[in-house]
């Protein structure tokens, strides 16, 4: 259902889009919808999906199966890397629980007022930030210890992004040991932390890695971890910072880049579930977002998909025809 709704929004806007289908059933559905797709499943993902369907009599609860959900994240990273290699153009990554309301191209190109620096980012991410004030004052809650969300990303095709995706793929491929999702691995990678920082590292290992990071990044030995997370970029990828633009950050990632140029998309334009459905920031500012990501809906419980669907319905963002409802009314 979520893929169906996503596809209808994308088709209305006439995006050039491709779905990373995790199995043959999803690929067949893409054919039915008239959406381009590539097969992104395989290995651990295919095996886990087959086992889950057998257990549930043909259905699969991806979110509720840890092995399956982790494998899904790893497959997502591989699909992004493949598309970048294939097309050599920026890729806008979107989960299917996103409703697209307008074209993100002006944001990607940095032609929107206040976002000129975005044209020079290696990578842009969406945010779980729930404070409109912090989002503005801190360039997307950059210094707040909250995950940068992988539901909407912009990745530019260059050597630094390729190195980043390679390391991200390694971390998600090892997720079964470290118990990291694609999002937690992504966030720790951007913060320059070691693999398995949250789940499988001791304090001594974290401290040892921090010292290694300081050496790699050329930072004084007494630098606190908070001060190693990155600095506002005054010359993003060699181009002077544009006056009035939201800042990007140069983050140092050991083994990837000493100056990976990263930015966080405004929640006013790429809304999360809390800022859109709960705070209703769009009604306060009069700014309609280009995308709404249905996060913050029933956590990871079985009602998660139900919550996402009903929130979209409440705001007129659910485009899937409800045949059963129409039949009952007839």
Secondary structure as GFF3:
##gff-version 3
##sequence-region A 1 330
A	DSSP	alpha_helix	2	13	.	.	.	ID=ss1
A	DSSP	beta_strand	18	21	.	.	.	ID=ss2
A	DSSP	alpha_helix	24	33	.	.	.	ID=ss3
A	DSSP	beta_strand	36	39	.	.	.	ID=ss4
A	DSSP	alpha_helix	44	55	.	.	.	ID=ss5
A	DSSP	alpha_helix	66	87	.	.	.	ID=ss6
A	DSSP	beta_strand	91	94	.	.	.	ID=ss7
A	DSSP	beta_strand	98	100	.	.	.	ID=ss8
A	DSSP	alpha_helix	105	109	.	.	.	ID=ss9
A	DSSP	three_ten_helix	116	120	.	.	.	ID=ss10
A	DSSP	beta_strand	123	127	.	.	.	ID=ss11
A	DSSP	alpha_helix	132	137	.	.	.	ID=ss12
A	DSSP	beta_strand	148	155	.	.	.	ID=ss13
A	DSSP	alpha_helix	159	173	.	.	.	ID=ss14
A	DSSP	alpha_helix	175	178	.	.	.	ID=ss15
A	DSSP	alpha_helix	182	190	.	.	.	ID=ss16
A	DSSP	alpha_helix	203	217	.	.	.	ID=ss17
A	DSSP	three_ten_helix	225	228	.	.	.	ID=ss18
A	DSSP	beta_strand	231	232	.	.	.	ID=ss19
A	DSSP	beta_strand	235	236	.	.	.	ID=ss20
A	DSSP	beta_strand	239	240	.	.	.	ID=ss21
A	DSSP	beta_strand	249	253	.	.	.	ID=ss22
A	DSSP	beta_strand	257	264	.	.	.	ID=ss23
A	DSSP	beta_strand	270	271	.	.	.	ID=ss24
A	DSSP	alpha_helix	273	273	.	.	.	ID=ss25
A	DSSP	pi_helix	274	278	.	.	.	ID=ss26
A	DSSP	alpha_helix	281	285	.	.	.	ID=ss27
A	DSSP	beta_strand	291	293	.	.	.	ID=ss28
A	DSSP	alpha_helix	304	314	.	.	.	ID=ss29
A	DSSP	alpha_helix	323	329	.	.	.	ID=ss30
###
